[in-house]
Amino acid sequence: MNMPIVIPAYEPDDNLLALCQSLVESGLTNIVIIDDGSGADYGRIFEDAKELYHCIVLKHAVNMGKGRALKDAFNFLMNEQKDLIGCVTADSDGQHTARDIKKCMEALEQNHNHLILGCRDFNLPGIPLKSTFGNKLTQKVCRCLCGISVSDTQTGLRAIPRDFMKELLNTDGERFEFETKMLVESKGKFEITEVAIQTIYDSKTEHKTHFDPVRDSIRIYKIFGRMFFRFILSSLSSFVLDILLFSLFCTLFRGISPFWYVTVATAFARVISAAYNYLINYALVFKSSESHRNAAGKYFCLAIAQMCMSAVFVTLGVWAFAFLPEVAVKVIVDTILFFVSYRIQNQFIFK
């Protein structure tokens, strides 16, 4: 099956040529390299890749970033190679072997609509601490904020189906953050399959990377932050509506039932605010493609459970801390439930 290998390269060394040689020797000859504005000093390497290994070399006049390089390669392939089922992306620095690239290709052949990740094992000895720490931190943030659980969020070895390649052309991200955005964009559309690969770091020399740990990390975490910020705005507006309705219903029902008025007020306020919150989360926050029947059913089961927990704990809190206003107790209880609700909605309800 037609599955080109895409290698973005910025100021590469001879590791790029070694990778090309191993690929050709393994029978993989459809190789597209993107010279991401490396300059004249690196021209020899790209010329050798073309002359010796018959690679297609696309060229940026200036450095435009890994994300832009990948998107330009996707666009080129979809225009020039009509029969491709997808492509495999690999790094130019010698961390990916022809054997592992083949493993990812085989995984995509078996799962045409999956995003295949070649994942390293960061628990092995000899891996730089900054690489281990950075990946594990991003892994936890990705799981907590996006509901996506993968063992290697920063791997450059990926097999991407054609339909996803087409969709990624309009995806934000011009530099290293594009690969993180790819994970986020796959949610609910393309299942992620992991393939174990070699973890290669040359302990004799300092690993060459163009990843800026501050600037590029900020770009990556902004992706997670935007998603969570939308949820905060949605929840905050629902929370304000809930509090206003709760205060109104407390005033209305306090004289009718001195003990149960808090529970009744909580229930009425939560039903109205939950309906509002569901519509906002479905359409704007998670942009779900799940059917309303499934999403609404799961959402309102969660809302009922959350409402009951809120009513119980607020009622107990009002009696246990009589010196606090009902609204203050509700704020404390619902803040805790807020984080629990986000995790459940992100992972199980809106897809």
Summary of the structure (lengths in Angstrom):
residues: 351
radius of gyration: 25.6
end to end distance: 30.6
largest distance: 88.3
contacts: 1122
relative contact order: 0.09
helix: 59%
strand: 10%
